[in-house]
Amino acid sequence: MNNTGIFYSFSSTKTAKAAEKIIQEFEPEFNIQKVNAEELTEELFLSFTNLILGVPTWFDGELPIYWDEFVPAIEDLNLKGKTIAIFGLGNQIEYPENFGDAVGIMAELVQERGAKLVGLTSAEGYTYESSRAEVDGKFLGLVLDQETQPRLTKERISEWVKDLKTQFS
């Protein structure tokens, strides 16, 4: 089985909680290694075959600072042979015009570098104006709204991980 890492900020409480739920859904079949996105290096990023990226949307549709600072490194990487899934948190009520944008920004970035993007999810059940994470009715990853739909998180994660288990080998 190829190695799998989950990358997220250990100090981002809601993203960290979602990451823990994701890891639990993968167990015991997969051994997922946790990586603090705030301490990321190119070598560490490239050392995994399967990557799960926790990318919450900040402010008006932006990447968190720690991911934004790593973007120049990603822009120089060849990600062919990497399988990447992205999850992120957003708030569809307070930020309906850029809901989950960071997931879309990161998806575009890694796909342009040759990564295989997996874990697309349906945009049904959400209410928002626009999202860079949505393409043809699908999110380019798992978008969670802990502010307005926290009761749906567990099921959404469970279904997402079930799909990822078939994509990661």
N, C-alpha and C positions, 0 to 999 in steps of 0.2 A: 504494500500500500504506500502510495506517495505521501510525503510529509505535508501537513496542513498547518498553517498558522493563522491566527485571528489577531488582527492589528486594530487597536483602538486606544484611546487615551484612558489610562487607568484612573485619572482624576476627573473624568467626565462621568458623573454618577449615573445618569439615565442610560447612556451608551454602554457603560460598564455592566449595568444590570442586564441589559439586552444581550450583551456578549456572553454573560454567564448562562443565561437561558439557552442561547444557541449552543454553547459547549455541552450543556446537559443533554440536549436533544441528540447530539452526535455520539454521546457515550452509550455503550462501551465500544462500539465498532471502530470509532476513530479516536485517535489520540491527538487532540488539538493543542498546539502550543500557543500560549498567550504572549503577545509582543506589545509593549507599550509604544504606541505611535509617536509619543513625544521623545523617544530615544532611538528612533529608527535610523539605520544606516543602509546604504545601497547594498552592501554585502549581505546583511541580514534579510532585507527584502527579497533578494534574489536567491536566498538559500532554500526557499520553499517552492514547491511545485503548485500547491493549491493555497490560495490566499483568500481570506475573508476580511474585508476592510470595513471597519466601523467609521462611517463618515456622516456625522450629524450636520444639519444645515444651521449655520449661524447667521444672525442678523438678517439682512435682506438678501438671502440666497447665496451666502458665501461659505467657502470651506473654513473649517476651524484653523486657527493660526498654525498649529503643529503640522497639519496636512499641507497648508498653503506654503509653508517653509520647505517642505519636502518635494513640492512640485518640480522645481528645477532639476532635482536628482532623477525623478521619474522620467522627465523629458529626455534624459540622456540614456535611459535604459532600453534594452531590447527585451521585451516581455514575451517573445514567441516561446511556446511551450509551457506558459503559465496559465493556469485556470483561476479566474478571479470572480468572486461573488462580493457584492457590496450591500451593506445594510446601513440605514441612517434614520435619524429621528428628525421630525419636523412638526410644525403646528399648522394644520390646515385652516384653522379659524383666524388666528392672529396674523398669519403670513400666507394668505391664499394665493397671492400673486407669484410666489416663489417656493411653494411647498416642496420640500425634499430636493431642492436644486443641487445641493452638494453631491448627492448620489449621481445625478446626471453629469456633473462636472467631472467627477472621478471616473465614471464609466467611459466617457469620451476620451479622457486622457490615457487610460490603460489600453483601450481598444486601439487607439492610434499607434501604440507601441507594440502591437501584435498579440496582446493577451486575448485569450478566449473568455468572454464574459458569460457567466451562467447565473441562474437564480432570478431570472426576470419574473415579476409577479403582476397580477391583474391590478389595474387602477380602480376597479369597481369597489364601491363601498366607501369611497373618499369623496369629499366635497371641497374643491379648490378651484381657483381661476386658471392657473398655469403652473407648469413644473418642467424644469429641464430634465428631470428624471423620467418623464413619460414620453414614450414613443409608440404610436399606434395603439393606445389603450393599455400599454404595459409599462410598468416601472422597470428601470434598468437595474433592479435589485429589490430589496425589501425595504419599504418605507413604513416606519412606525410612527404613530402619533400618540405618545404617552400623555399628552395634555388633554385631548378630547376623545380618544378611543382606547384607553388603557385596557379595557376588558377584552379587546380583540387581539392584543399582543401575543398572548400565549399560543392561540390557535394559528395566527399568522406565522410565528416562528416555527412551530411544529410542521406546518405544511411546507414552508420554505426549506427547512433542513431535510425533510423527506426527499424533496427534489434534488437538493445538493448532493445527497448521498449517492444518487445515481450518476451525477456529473463528475464527482471526484473519484479518482481511482488510485 
